């Protein structure tokens, strides 16, 4: 096996450092996509969230009482979201829109 030169090792260390810096930069830019967090204040100001909250609670209650199954609960939740968005618009959406 050929002996490695110090330049080879240094180049690999630098390349790995650049890789880590780029990965950290991408993670920082997309931090809201990776770790979505909606503040309570933002949800309180969102009319779609206020419309949807009682409907989802009702759907969860029906699911807890075994009146509907999981697939039907998902369908009802999707329909409730569509209803609230039709009444109040699509909501605030992502920043920059």
Biotite code that builds the C-alpha atoms (Angstrom):
import biotite.structure as struc

atoms = struc.array([
    struc.Atom([0.000, 0.000, 0.000], chain_id="A", res_id=1, res_name="UNK", atom_name="CA", element="C"),
    struc.Atom([1.361, 3.384, -0.963], chain_id="A", res_id=2, res_name="UNK", atom_name="CA", element="C"),
    struc.Atom([2.124, 5.858, 1.765], chain_id="A", res_id=3, res_name="UNK", atom_name="CA", element="C"),
    struc.Atom([-0.281, 8.815, 1.870], chain_id="A", res_id=4, res_name="UNK", atom_name="CA", element="C"),
    struc.Atom([1.124, 12.270, 1.570], chain_id="A", res_id=5, res_name="UNK", atom_name="CA", element="C"),
    struc.Atom([0.143, 14.916, 4.133], chain_id="A", res_id=6, res_name="UNK", atom_name="CA", element="C"),
    struc.Atom([-1.450, 16.920, 1.319], chain_id="A", res_id=7, res_name="UNK", atom_name="CA", element="C"),
    struc.Atom([-3.918, 14.087, 0.633], chain_id="A", res_id=8, res_name="UNK", atom_name="CA", element="C"),
    struc.Atom([-5.067, 13.967, 4.247], chain_id="A", res_id=9, res_name="UNK", atom_name="CA", element="C"),
    struc.Atom([-5.335, 17.766, 4.492], chain_id="A", res_id=10, res_name="UNK", atom_name="CA", element="C"),
    struc.Atom([-7.353, 17.915, 1.284], chain_id="A", res_id=11, res_name="UNK", atom_name="CA", element="C"),
    struc.Atom([-9.768, 15.300, 2.610], chain_id="A", res_id=12, res_name="UNK", atom_name="CA", element="C"),
    struc.Atom([-10.178, 17.164, 5.894], chain_id="A", res_id=13, res_name="UNK", atom_name="CA", element="C"),
    struc.Atom([-10.852, 20.427, 4.073], chain_id="A", res_id=14, res_name="UNK", atom_name="CA", element="C"),
    struc.Atom([-13.330, 18.745, 1.718], chain_id="A", res_id=15, res_name="UNK", atom_name="CA", element="C"),
    struc.Atom([-15.160, 17.169, 4.650], chain_id="A", res_id=16, res_name="UNK", atom_name="CA", element="C"),
    struc.Atom([-15.274, 20.563, 6.391], chain_id="A", res_id=17, res_name="UNK", atom_name="CA", element="C"),
    struc.Atom([-16.768, 22.160, 3.275], chain_id="A", res_id=18, res_name="UNK", atom_name="CA", element="C"),
    struc.Atom([-19.311, 19.344, 3.076], chain_id="A", res_id=19, res_name="UNK", atom_name="CA", element="C"),
    struc.Atom([-20.330, 19.874, 6.719], chain_id="A", res_id=20, res_name="UNK", atom_name="CA", element="C"),
    struc.Atom([-20.602, 23.630, 6.205], chain_id="A", res_id=21, res_name="UNK", atom_name="CA", element="C"),
    struc.Atom([-22.833, 23.196, 3.142], chain_id="A", res_id=22, res_name="UNK", atom_name="CA", element="C"),
    struc.Atom([-25.017, 20.619, 4.903], chain_id="A", res_id=23, res_name="UNK", atom_name="CA", element="C"),
    struc.Atom([-25.370, 22.934, 7.903], chain_id="A", res_id=24, res_name="UNK", atom_name="CA", element="C"),
    struc.Atom([-26.255, 25.842, 5.609], chain_id="A", res_id=25, res_name="UNK", atom_name="CA", element="C"),
    struc.Atom([-28.949, 23.821, 3.834], chain_id="A", res_id=26, res_name="UNK", atom_name="CA", element="C"),
    struc.Atom([-30.335, 22.612, 7.151], chain_id="A", res_id=27, res_name="UNK", atom_name="CA", element="C"),
    struc.Atom([-30.491, 26.204, 8.421], chain_id="A", res_id=28, res_name="UNK", atom_name="CA", element="C"),
    struc.Atom([-32.220, 27.470, 5.282], chain_id="A", res_id=29, res_name="UNK", atom_name="CA", element="C"),
    struc.Atom([-34.807, 24.672, 5.427], chain_id="A", res_id=30, res_name="UNK", atom_name="CA", element="C"),
    struc.Atom([-35.170, 24.520, 9.206], chain_id="A", res_id=31, res_name="UNK", atom_name="CA", element="C"),
    struc.Atom([-38.907, 25.279, 9.010], chain_id="A", res_id=32, res_name="UNK", atom_name="CA", element="C"),
    struc.Atom([-39.365, 22.442, 6.522], chain_id="A", res_id=33, res_name="UNK", atom_name="CA", element="C"),
    struc.Atom([-37.337, 20.009, 8.629], chain_id="A", res_id=34, res_name="UNK", atom_name="CA", element="C"),
    struc.Atom([-38.802, 21.031, 11.994], chain_id="A", res_id=35, res_name="UNK", atom_name="CA", element="C"),
    struc.Atom([-42.226, 22.594, 11.379], chain_id="A", res_id=36, res_name="UNK", atom_name="CA", element="C"),
    struc.Atom([-43.421, 24.640, 14.306], chain_id="A", res_id=37, res_name="UNK", atom_name="CA", element="C"),
    struc.Atom([-46.532, 26.727, 14.323], chain_id="A", res_id=38, res_name="UNK", atom_name="CA", element="C"),
    struc.Atom([-46.769, 29.085, 17.203], chain_id="A", res_id=39, res_name="UNK", atom_name="CA", element="C"),
    struc.Atom([-49.978, 29.250, 19.206], chain_id="A", res_id=40, res_name="UNK", atom_name="CA", element="C"),
    struc.Atom([-50.262, 32.949, 18.391], chain_id="A", res_id=41, res_name="UNK", atom_name="CA", element="C"),
    struc.Atom([-50.082, 32.256, 14.653], chain_id="A", res_id=42, res_name="UNK", atom_name="CA", element="C"),
    struc.Atom([-52.790, 29.611, 14.964], chain_id="A", res_id=43, res_name="UNK", atom_name="CA", element="C"),
    struc.Atom([-54.959, 31.990, 16.989], chain_id="A", res_id=44, res_name="UNK", atom_name="CA", element="C"),
    struc.Atom([-54.723, 34.605, 14.220], chain_id="A", res_id=45, res_name="UNK", atom_name="CA", element="C"),
    struc.Atom([-55.444, 32.073, 11.485], chain_id="A", res_id=46, res_name="UNK", atom_name="CA", element="C"),
    struc.Atom([-59.180, 31.901, 10.690], chain_id="A", res_id=47, res_name="UNK", atom_name="CA", element="C"),
    struc.Atom([-58.728, 28.515, 8.984], chain_id="A", res_id=48, res_name="UNK", atom_name="CA", element="C"),
    struc.Atom([-57.220, 27.073, 12.181], chain_id="A", res_id=49, res_name="UNK", atom_name="CA", element="C"),
    struc.Atom([-60.071, 28.537, 14.267], chain_id="A", res_id=50, res_name="UNK", atom_name="CA", element="C"),
    struc.Atom([-62.606, 27.026, 11.856], chain_id="A", res_id=51, res_name="UNK", atom_name="CA", element="C"),
    struc.Atom([-60.885, 23.661, 11.748], chain_id="A", res_id=52, res_name="UNK", atom_name="CA", element="C"),
    struc.Atom([-60.223, 23.141, 15.478], chain_id="A", res_id=53, res_name="UNK", atom_name="CA", element="C"),
    struc.Atom([-63.798, 22.328, 16.611], chain_id="A", res_id=54, res_name="UNK", atom_name="CA", element="C"),
    struc.Atom([-64.404, 20.138, 13.577], chain_id="A", res_id=55, res_name="UNK", atom_name="CA", element="C"),
    struc.Atom([-61.260, 18.101, 14.231], chain_id="A", res_id=56, res_name="UNK", atom_name="CA", element="C"),
    struc.Atom([-62.263, 17.727, 17.895], chain_id="A", res_id=57, res_name="UNK", atom_name="CA", element="C"),
    struc.Atom([-65.641, 16.351, 16.809], chain_id="A", res_id=58, res_name="UNK", atom_name="CA", element="C"),
    struc.Atom([-63.975, 13.950, 14.381], chain_id="A", res_id=59, res_name="UNK", atom_name="CA", element="C"),
    struc.Atom([-61.552, 12.792, 17.096], chain_id="A", res_id=60, res_name="UNK", atom_name="CA", element="C"),
    struc.Atom([-64.499, 12.223, 19.453], chain_id="A", res_id=61, res_name="UNK", atom_name="CA", element="C"),
    struc.Atom([-66.271, 10.101, 16.841], chain_id="A", res_id=62, res_name="UNK", atom_name="CA", element="C"),
    struc.Atom([-63.066, 8.129, 16.336], chain_id="A", res_id=63, res_name="UNK", atom_name="CA", element="C"),
    struc.Atom([-62.593, 7.645, 20.086], chain_id="A", res_id=64, res_name="UNK", atom_name="CA", element="C"),
    struc.Atom([-66.170, 6.347, 20.399], chain_id="A", res_id=65, res_name="UNK", atom_name="CA", element="C"),
    struc.Atom([-65.551, 3.879, 17.526], chain_id="A", res_id=66, res_name="UNK", atom_name="CA", element="C"),
    struc.Atom([-68.314, 5.446, 15.466], chain_id="A", res_id=67, res_name="UNK", atom_name="CA", element="C"),
    struc.Atom([-65.961, 5.862, 12.507], chain_id="A", res_id=68, res_name="UNK", atom_name="CA", element="C"),
    struc.Atom([-62.728, 4.113, 11.518], chain_id="A", res_id=69, res_name="UNK", atom_name="CA", element="C"),
    struc.Atom([-59.334, 5.733, 10.853], chain_id="A", res_id=70, res_name="UNK", atom_name="CA", element="C"),
    struc.Atom([-59.833, 5.943, 7.095], chain_id="A", res_id=71, res_name="UNK", atom_name="CA", element="C"),
    struc.Atom([-63.162, 7.713, 7.451], chain_id="A", res_id=72, res_name="UNK", atom_name="CA", element="C"),
    struc.Atom([-61.699, 10.043, 10.094], chain_id="A", res_id=73, res_name="UNK", atom_name="CA", element="C"),
    struc.Atom([-58.933, 10.996, 7.665], chain_id="A", res_id=74, res_name="UNK", atom_name="CA", element="C"),
    struc.Atom([-61.526, 11.599, 4.950], chain_id="A", res_id=75, res_name="UNK", atom_name="CA", element="C"),
    struc.Atom([-63.653, 13.776, 7.253], chain_id="A", res_id=76, res_name="UNK", atom_name="CA", element="C"),
    struc.Atom([-60.586, 15.757, 8.336], chain_id="A", res_id=77, res_name="UNK", atom_name="CA", element="C"),
    struc.Atom([-59.609, 16.371, 4.710], chain_id="A", res_id=78, res_name="UNK", atom_name="CA", element="C"),
    struc.Atom([-63.130, 17.527, 3.910], chain_id="A", res_id=79, res_name="UNK", atom_name="CA", element="C"),
    struc.Atom([-63.203, 19.801, 6.961], chain_id="A", res_id=80, res_name="UNK", atom_name="CA", element="C"),
    struc.Atom([-59.899, 21.365, 5.881], chain_id="A", res_id=81, res_name="UNK", atom_name="CA", element="C"),
    struc.Atom([-61.288, 21.935, 2.392], chain_id="A", res_id=82, res_name="UNK", atom_name="CA", element="C"),
    struc.Atom([-64.449, 23.509, 3.815], chain_id="A", res_id=83, res_name="UNK", atom_name="CA", element="C"),
    struc.Atom([-62.535, 25.881, 6.093], chain_id="A", res_id=84, res_name="UNK", atom_name="CA", element="C"),
    struc.Atom([-60.119, 26.853, 3.336], chain_id="A", res_id=85, res_name="UNK", atom_name="CA", element="C"),
    struc.Atom([-63.021, 27.491, 0.972], chain_id="A", res_id=86, res_name="UNK", atom_name="CA", element="C"),
    struc.Atom([-64.667, 29.732, 3.560], chain_id="A", res_id=87, res_name="UNK", atom_name="CA", element="C"),
    struc.Atom([-61.609, 31.650, 4.752], chain_id="A", res_id=88, res_name="UNK", atom_name="CA", element="C"),
    struc.Atom([-58.952, 31.224, 2.052], chain_id="A", res_id=89, res_name="UNK", atom_name="CA", element="C"),
    struc.Atom([-55.848, 29.054, 2.112], chain_id="A", res_id=90, res_name="UNK", atom_name="CA", element="C"),
    struc.Atom([-54.502, 30.592, 5.323], chain_id="A", res_id=91, res_name="UNK", atom_name="CA", element="C"),
    struc.Atom([-51.262, 32.484, 5.820], chain_id="A", res_id=92, res_name="UNK", atom_name="CA", element="C"),
    struc.Atom([-49.085, 29.977, 3.938], chain_id="A", res_id=93, res_name="UNK", atom_name="CA", element="C"),
    struc.Atom([-45.316, 29.914, 4.027], chain_id="A", res_id=94, res_name="UNK", atom_name="CA", element="C"),
    struc.Atom([-43.336, 33.106, 4.593], chain_id="A", res_id=95, res_name="UNK", atom_name="CA", element="C"),
    struc.Atom([-42.588, 35.135, 1.499], chain_id="A", res_id=96, res_name="UNK", atom_name="CA", element="C"),
    struc.Atom([-45.883, 34.474, -0.304], chain_id="A", res_id=97, res_name="UNK", atom_name="CA", element="C"),
])
